Amino acid sequence: MLAFILWPLAHLSLWVGIAVCQGPAARMYAPTLQPCGRGTKLVREVGHNPLTQTLAEEEARYISARRSFVLPDAWAVYLENVKRSAALPFPLYMDLILLGLLGTHALPNVGIATSGGGLRAAFFGAGVLSALDGRNRTSVEEGMGGLLQATSYISGLSGGAWLVLSLSQADFPTLPDLIFGARFQEGATGNDRFGGWLTDIDILQPGPDADATAAFQDLLVQETVSKQAAGFPVTVTDAWGRSLARHFVNGTTADDFFNANLVELPGLRTGHTWSG
């Protein structure tokens, strides 16, 4: 099925003439050139010596604020969960470090990376994050819950990135809510309108028959035309990303999956959903 997308992408010049007739999704997909602020550098040189490397200013401010206002309580709660579940004596240094008795600068700096592997990796990563989530009562009872709240970095690759993007864009709900859409209720607005992952719909062959699938794939190609018309290169990654977004991005549901003219939902600005 990928071939049906590759051919029209290779001949996008034939489609540029219809760019002005695109729906909201396609028009908003086109990037625009904006001037960088004075002093902006696209490459930040940090050097090869790890002892002299520094964080970017914004990242440094984020880490500093998190260490001061978030991590002390987060690590204290996590340590309490661990001790309650294990009922064993722990070495003194754990209290010294995790309770901040050595200063906030000594608190662990934790990052979680979710691996690639498509949908299986996304589900596996979601399971791991759920097991580390302090909102998961079972995990708290087992002494694992709370580590997620004490984490400062989360990243993902490929399928793991689908998870991380979906989680951050939905404003970090619980993992069951993220995947199954338990918060999608009538009258909900904004991020509460997340309908869950649409894993029952195939990524590249979502239609009930060949004609519907072909029409959907044609729609994906059309949605990239405005980017081509704006002078930016287009690859199969553009169409792939448009399809993935329909499955994992906040606001898109099975009811509006094929709606390319969706402008906005209550509490969501235009273009917030990726099906429209």
C-alpha positions in Angstrom: 0.0 0.0 0.0 2.9 2.3 0.5 3.5 2.4 -3.2 0.1 4.1 -3.7 1.5 7.0 -1.6 5.1 7.0 -3.0 4.1 7.6 -6.6 2.0 10.8 -6.1 4.6 12.1 -3.6 7.1 11.8 -6.4 4.9 13.8 -8.7 3.7 16.5 -6.3 4.2 19.2 -8.9 1.0 17.8 -10.5 -0.9 18.5 -7.3 0.4 22.0 -6.5 -2.3 23.7 -8.5 -5.0 22.4 -6.2 -3.2 23.6 -3.0 -5.5 26.7 -2.8 -8.5 24.3 -2.6 -7.3 22.4 0.4 -9.2 21.9 3.6 -8.1 23.4 6.9 -5.8 20.4 7.7 -3.9 20.7 4.5 -3.6 24.5 4.6 -2.3 24.5 8.1 0.3 21.8 7.4 2.3 24.2 5.3 5.2 25.7 7.2 6.1 29.4 7.0 9.4 31.2 7.2 9.9 33.4 10.2 12.9 35.6 11.0 15.0 34.4 14.0 15.5 36.7 16.9 18.8 38.6 17.2 21.5 36.4 18.5 19.7 33.2 17.7 22.1 30.3 17.1 20.9 27.1 15.4 23.9 25.1 16.7 25.0 25.4 20.3 28.6 24.4 20.8 29.2 22.6 24.1 32.6 21.1 23.4 33.9 17.6 23.9 34.9 17.9 27.6 32.0 16.7 29.8 33.3 18.6 32.7 32.9 22.0 30.9 29.7 21.3 29.0 26.6 23.3 30.0 22.9 23.1 29.4 21.0 25.5 27.2 19.6 28.5 29.2 16.0 27.4 29.0 16.8 23.8 29.9 18.9 25.0 32.8 16.1 27.1 34.2 13.7 24.1 33.8 16.0 21.8 35.7 16.7 24.4 38.4 13.0 25.1 39.0 12.2 21.4 39.0 14.9 20.6 41.6 13.7 23.4 43.8 9.9 23.0 43.6 9.0 19.5 42.3 11.7 16.9 43.0 12.0 17.2 46.8 8.4 16.1 47.3 8.4 13.7 44.4 11.5 11.8 45.7 10.2 11.8 49.3 6.9 10.3 48.2 8.7 7.7 46.0 11.0 6.7 48.9 8.0 6.3 51.2 6.3 4.0 48.7 9.4 1.9 48.4 9.9 1.6 52.2 6.2 0.8 52.8 6.2 -2.0 50.2 9.5 -3.6 51.2 9.3 -3.3 55.0 13.0 -3.8 55.2 15.8 -1.5 56.6 17.4 0.8 54.1 20.8 2.3 54.1 21.2 5.8 55.5 22.5 7.2 52.3 19.1 6.7 50.6 17.5 9.1 53.1 20.4 11.5 52.8 20.0 11.7 49.0 16.3 11.2 48.3 15.1 13.3 51.2 17.3 16.2 50.0 19.4 16.2 53.2 22.5 16.7 51.1 20.8 19.5 49.2 18.6 19.6 46.1 21.7 19.4 43.9 22.3 15.9 45.1 18.9 14.6 44.0 19.1 12.0 41.2 18.6 13.3 37.7 16.4 10.7 36.0 15.5 10.3 32.4 13.3 7.7 30.7 13.8 6.6 27.1 11.1 4.6 25.4 12.4 2.4 22.6 11.3 2.0 19.0 9.4 -0.9 17.5 6.1 0.5 16.2 2.8 0.0 18.0 4.2 -2.8 20.2 6.9 -0.5 21.5 4.3 2.2 22.2 2.2 -0.2 24.2 5.2 -1.6 26.1 6.5 1.8 26.9 3.1 2.9 28.1 3.0 -0.2 30.4 6.3 0.7 31.9 5.4 4.3 32.5 2.1 3.2 34.0 4.0 1.0 36.4 6.1 3.9 37.5 3.2 6.4 37.8 2.4 7.6 41.3 -1.3 7.8 40.3 -1.4 4.0 39.7 -2.6 2.7 43.1 -1.3 -0.9 42.3 2.1 0.4 41.5 2.2 2.5 44.7 1.4 -0.6 46.7 4.2 -2.5 45.0 6.7 0.3 45.6 7.2 1.4 42.0 4.7 4.2 41.7 6.1 7.7 42.0 9.3 7.3 40.0 7.6 8.8 37.0 6.8 12.0 38.9 10.5 12.2 40.0 11.7 12.0 36.3 13.0 15.1 34.6 13.3 13.8 31.0 11.2 11.6 28.9 12.2 10.8 25.3 11.2 8.2 22.7 12.3 6.7 19.4 9.9 5.7 16.6 7.1 3.8 18.3 8.3 5.1 21.7 8.0 8.6 20.3 4.4 8.0 19.4 3.8 7.4 23.1 5.8 10.4 24.3 4.2 12.8 21.8 0.7 11.5 22.6 1.3 11.7 26.3 2.7 15.3 26.3 0.1 16.6 23.8 -2.7 15.2 25.9 -1.2 17.0 29.0 0.0 13.8 30.8 -3.2 12.0 31.7 -2.9 8.5 33.3 -1.8 5.9 30.8 -5.1 4.0 30.8 -6.9 7.3 30.0 -4.4 8.0 27.3 -4.8 4.7 25.5 -8.4 3.9 26.2 -9.8 7.3 26.3 -11.7 7.1 29.6 -11.8 10.9 29.8 -13.7 11.3 26.6 -17.0 12.3 27.9 -19.9 14.2 26.6 -19.5 17.9 27.4 -15.8 17.6 28.0 -13.6 20.4 26.6 -10.0 21.0 25.7 -7.6 18.1 26.6 -10.4 16.3 28.3 -11.7 15.5 24.8 -9.0 12.9 24.2 -10.6 9.8 22.7 -7.7 7.4 23.2 -5.5 5.6 20.7 -7.3 4.4 17.6 -5.4 1.1 17.4 -8.4 -0.7 15.8 -7.9 1.4 12.7 -5.1 0.4 10.4 -2.4 3.0 9.9 -2.2 2.8 6.1 -5.3 0.8 5.2 -8.0 2.3 7.4 -10.9 2.0 5.0 -13.5 -0.7 5.0 -12.6 -1.6 1.4 -9.9 -0.9 -1.2 -11.6 2.2 -2.6 -12.0 3.8 0.8 -8.4 3.1 1.6 -7.2 4.6 -1.7 -9.3 7.7 -1.1 -7.7 8.0 2.4 -4.2 7.6 1.0 -5.0 10.2 -1.7 -6.1 12.5 1.1 -2.8 12.1 2.9 -0.9 13.1 -0.2 -3.1 16.1 -0.8 -2.5 17.3 2.7 1.2 17.7 1.9 0.7 19.7 -1.3 0.6 23.0 0.5 4.0 22.3 2.0 5.4 21.6 -1.4 3.8 24.7 -2.8 5.5 26.7 -0.1 8.9 25.6 -1.3 9.7 22.9 1.3 10.7 19.4 0.3 8.2 16.6 0.9 8.9 12.9 1.5 6.9 9.8 2.5 7.5 10.8 6.1 5.0 13.6 5.7 2.2 11.3 4.7 3.3 8.8 7.3 3.2 11.4 10.0 -0.2 12.6 9.0 -1.6 9.1 9.3 0.1 8.4 12.6 -1.3 11.7 14.1 -4.8 10.5 13.4 -4.2 7.5 15.6 -2.4 9.2 18.5 -3.1 12.9 18.7 -5.6 14.5 21.1 -9.1 15.2 19.8 -9.2 12.8 16.8 -11.8 10.0 17.3 -13.2 7.2 15.2 -16.1 9.5 14.3 -13.9 12.3 12.8 -11.0 10.2 11.6 -11.8 10.7 7.9 -12.9 14.3 8.3 -10.3 16.5 6.6 -12.5 19.6 7.1 -12.6 19.5 10.8 -11.8 23.0 12.0 -12.1 22.9 15.8 -13.7 21.2 18.7 -14.9 23.0 21.9 -11.7 24.1 23.7 -9.4 23.2 20.9 -8.0 25.8 18.5 -8.0 25.3 14.8 -5.5 22.7 13.7 -5.2 21.2 17.2 -6.6 17.9 15.9 -4.6 16.3 13.2 -7.5 14.9 11.3 -8.5 18.5 10.6 
